[in-house]
Amino acid sequence: MTSLLPAPDTGSDICCAPITKDAMSEENAILLAGKFKAIGDPTRLRLLSLIAAHEGGEACVCDLNEPVALSQPTVSHHLKVLVDAGLLTRSKRGTWSFYALVPGALDSLAAVLDTPAS
Amino acid sequence: MTSLLPAPDTGSDICCAPITKDAMSEENAILLAGKFKAIGDPTRLRLLSLIAAHEGGEACVCDLNEPVALSQPTVSHHLKVLVDAGLLTRSKRGTWSFYALVPGALDSLAAVLDTPAS
């Protein structure tokens, strides 16, 4: 968290307090666990990474299925899980949907895992 | 990551490069996904949080089953998943096993999710 900019608004449903600060509420744990579960899959982690590293920070299924060696329907399914978890945006242009990281979404998850400096 | 201390050695199997820096290797994605999957569960997130917030940063099953309203065997199962994922240590003293966060393990995962400051 080295940015001096205010944290992007990622919705009031996510509390950014580090996991180690206070015992987490059940409601908050359910919301956060859904996001961690979405990235708890090697293919989805690689897709996030490929999209972030792609030119302009966005990519379509047609850019992604070859690097992960999976069919387009399978890749589309994984991308939908990441969109539903609030980690990717999807925008349709012409024949293809283009996917990009939701600004601040991964940083919010990182903040939850940050432990206080010793 | 505000600590000036060197990052604890969490094993050479985990690469701390942010997910957004380069396309992630398949091997690294498998290792990291296993850790994210372990915390992709509301009960396990709450257990991590309860242990971190507990006196001395450690707790036994007997301290944890009541706050999460689950039986001791169920809590023990979840704790085992977190130990196996390299996120908790277990040390047996007398009748009980005590659990504590592996130093630096959550920070390593946070580092993977950190996106470069804009």
HADDOCK unambig.tbl for C-alpha pairs under 7 A between the chains (distance, minus, plus):
assign (segid A and resid 2 and name CA) (segid B and resid 117 and name CA) 6.04 0.50 0.50
assign (segid A and resid 3 and name CA) (segid B and resid 117 and name CA) 4.77 0.50 0.50
assign (segid A and resid 3 and name CA) (segid B and resid 118 and name CA) 6.76 0.50 0.50
assign (segid A and resid 19 and name CA) (segid B and resid 49 and name CA) 5.18 0.50 0.50
assign (segid A and resid 20 and name CA) (segid B and resid 49 and name CA) 5.30 0.50 0.50
assign (segid A and resid 20 and name CA) (segid B and resid 52 and name CA) 5.02 0.50 0.50
assign (segid A and resid 20 and name CA) (segid B and resid 53 and name CA) 6.00 0.50 0.50
assign (segid A and resid 21 and name CA) (segid B and resid 53 and name CA) 6.42 0.50 0.50
assign (segid A and resid 22 and name CA) (segid B and resid 49 and name CA) 6.63 0.50 0.50
assign (segid A and resid 22 and name CA) (segid B and resid 53 and name CA) 5.61 0.50 0.50
assign (segid A and resid 23 and name CA) (segid B and resid 46 and name CA) 6.73 0.50 0.50
assign (segid A and resid 23 and name CA) (segid B and resid 49 and name CA) 4.99 0.50 0.50
assign (segid A and resid 23 and name CA) (segid B and resid 50 and name CA) 4.86 0.50 0.50
assign (segid A and resid 23 and name CA) (segid B and resid 53 and name CA) 6.04 0.50 0.50
assign (segid A and resid 24 and name CA) (segid B and resid 46 and name CA) 5.57 0.50 0.50
assign (segid A and resid 24 and name CA) (segid B and resid 49 and name CA) 5.93 0.50 0.50
assign (segid A and resid 29 and name CA) (segid B and resid 42 and name CA) 4.66 0.50 0.50
assign (segid A and resid 29 and name CA) (segid B and resid 45 and name CA) 6.11 0.50 0.50
assign (segid A and resid 29 and name CA) (segid B and resid 46 and name CA) 6.32 0.50 0.50
assign (segid A and resid 30 and name CA) (segid B and resid 42 and name CA) 4.82 0.50 0.50
assign (segid A and resid 33 and name CA) (segid B and resid 39 and name CA) 6.53 0.50 0.50
assign (segid A and resid 33 and name CA) (segid B and resid 40 and name CA) 4.23 0.50 0.50
assign (segid A and resid 33 and name CA) (segid B and resid 41 and name CA) 4.86 0.50 0.50
assign (segid A and resid 33 and name CA) (segid B and resid 42 and name CA) 5.17 0.50 0.50
assign (segid A and resid 33 and name CA) (segid B and resid 45 and name CA) 6.96 0.50 0.50
assign (segid A and resid 34 and name CA) (segid B and resid 40 and name CA) 6.15 0.50 0.50
assign (segid A and resid 36 and name CA) (segid B and resid 36 and name CA) 5.60 0.50 0.50
assign (segid A and resid 36 and name CA) (segid B and resid 37 and name CA) 6.56 0.50 0.50
assign (segid A and resid 36 and name CA) (segid B and resid 39 and name CA) 6.39 0.50 0.50
assign (segid A and resid 36 and name CA) (segid B and resid 40 and name CA) 4.45 0.50 0.50
assign (segid A and resid 37 and name CA) (segid B and resid 36 and name CA) 6.57 0.50 0.50
assign (segid A and resid 37 and name CA) (segid B and resid 37 and name CA) 5.26 0.50 0.50
assign (segid A and resid 37 and name CA) (segid B and resid 40 and name CA) 3.93 0.50 0.50
assign (segid A and resid 37 and name CA) (segid B and resid 41 and name CA) 6.96 0.50 0.50
assign (segid A and resid 39 and name CA) (segid B and resid 33 and name CA) 6.52 0.50 0.50
assign (segid A and resid 39 and name CA) (segid B and resid 36 and name CA) 6.38 0.50 0.50
assign (segid A and resid 40 and name CA) (segid B and resid 33 and name CA) 4.22 0.50 0.50
assign (segid A and resid 40 and name CA) (segid B and resid 34 and name CA) 6.13 0.50 0.50
assign (segid A and resid 40 and name CA) (segid B and resid 36 and name CA) 4.45 0.50 0.50
assign (segid A and resid 40 and name CA) (segid B and resid 37 and name CA) 3.93 0.50 0.50
assign (segid A and resid 40 and name CA) (segid B and resid 40 and name CA) 6.73 0.50 0.50
assign (segid A and resid 41 and name CA) (segid B and resid 33 and name CA) 4.86 0.50 0.50
assign (segid A and resid 41 and name CA) (segid B and resid 37 and name CA) 6.95 0.50 0.50
assign (segid A and resid 42 and name CA) (segid B and resid 29 and name CA) 4.66 0.50 0.50
assign (segid A and resid 42 and name CA) (segid B and resid 30 and name CA) 4.83 0.50 0.50
assign (segid A and resid 42 and name CA) (segid B and resid 33 and name CA) 5.16 0.50 0.50
assign (segid A and resid 45 and name CA) (segid B and resid 29 and name CA) 6.12 0.50 0.50
assign (segid A and resid 45 and name CA) (segid B and resid 33 and name CA) 6.97 0.50 0.50
assign (segid A and resid 46 and name CA) (segid B and resid 23 and name CA) 6.71 0.50 0.50
assign (segid A and resid 46 and name CA) (segid B and resid 24 and name CA) 5.57 0.50 0.50
assign (segid A and resid 46 and name CA) (segid B and resid 29 and name CA) 6.33 0.50 0.50
assign (segid A and resid 49 and name CA) (segid B and resid 19 and name CA) 5.18 0.50 0.50
assign (segid A and resid 49 and name CA) (segid B and resid 20 and name CA) 5.30 0.50 0.50
assign (segid A and resid 49 and name CA) (segid B and resid 22 and name CA) 6.62 0.50 0.50
assign (segid A and resid 49 and name CA) (segid B and resid 23 and name CA) 4.98 0.50 0.50
assign (segid A and resid 49 and name CA) (segid B and resid 24 and name CA) 5.94 0.50 0.50
assign (segid A and resid 50 and name CA) (segid B and resid 23 and name CA) 4.87 0.50 0.50
assign (segid A and resid 52 and name CA) (segid B and resid 20 and name CA) 5.06 0.50 0.50
assign (segid A and resid 53 and name CA) (segid B and resid 20 and name CA) 6.02 0.50 0.50
assign (segid A and resid 53 and name CA) (segid B and resid 21 and name CA) 6.45 0.50 0.50
assign (segid A and resid 53 and name CA) (segid B and resid 22 and name CA) 5.63 0.50 0.50
assign (segid A and resid 53 and name CA) (segid B and resid 23 and name CA) 6.06 0.50 0.50
assign (segid A and resid 106 and name CA) (segid B and resid 113 and name CA) 5.37 0.50 0.50
assign (segid A and resid 106 and name CA) (segid B and resid 114 and name CA) 6.63 0.50 0.50
assign (segid A and resid 107 and name CA) (segid B and resid 113 and name CA) 6.16 0.50 0.50
assign (segid A and resid 107 and name CA) (segid B and resid 114 and name CA) 5.31 0.50 0.50
assign (segid A and resid 107 and name CA) (segid B and resid 115 and name CA) 6.37 0.50 0.50
assign (segid A and resid 110 and name CA) (segid B and resid 110 and name CA) 4.14 0.50 0.50
assign (segid A and resid 110 and name CA) (segid B and resid 111 and name CA) 6.90 0.50 0.50
assign (segid A and resid 110 and name CA) (segid B and resid 113 and name CA) 5.40 0.50 0.50
assign (segid A and resid 110 and name CA) (segid B and resid 114 and name CA) 6.02 0.50 0.50
assign (segid A and resid 111 and name CA) (segid B and resid 110 and name CA) 6.91 0.50 0.50
assign (segid A and resid 113 and name CA) (segid B and resid 106 and name CA) 5.37 0.50 0.50
assign (segid A and resid 113 and name CA) (segid B and resid 107 and name CA) 6.16 0.50 0.50
assign (segid A and resid 113 and name CA) (segid B and resid 110 and name CA) 5.40 0.50 0.50
assign (segid A and resid 114 and name CA) (segid B and resid 106 and name CA) 6.61 0.50 0.50
assign (segid A and resid 114 and name CA) (segid B and resid 107 and name CA) 5.29 0.50 0.50
assign (segid A and resid 114 and name CA) (segid B and resid 110 and name CA) 6.01 0.50 0.50
assign (segid A and resid 115 and name CA) (segid B and resid 107 and name CA) 6.36 0.50 0.50
assign (segid A and resid 117 and name CA) (segid B and resid 2 and name CA) 5.96 0.50 0.50
assign (segid A and resid 117 and name CA) (segid B and resid 3 and name CA) 4.74 0.50 0.50
assign (segid A and resid 118 and name CA) (segid B and resid 3 and name CA) 6.59 0.50 0.50
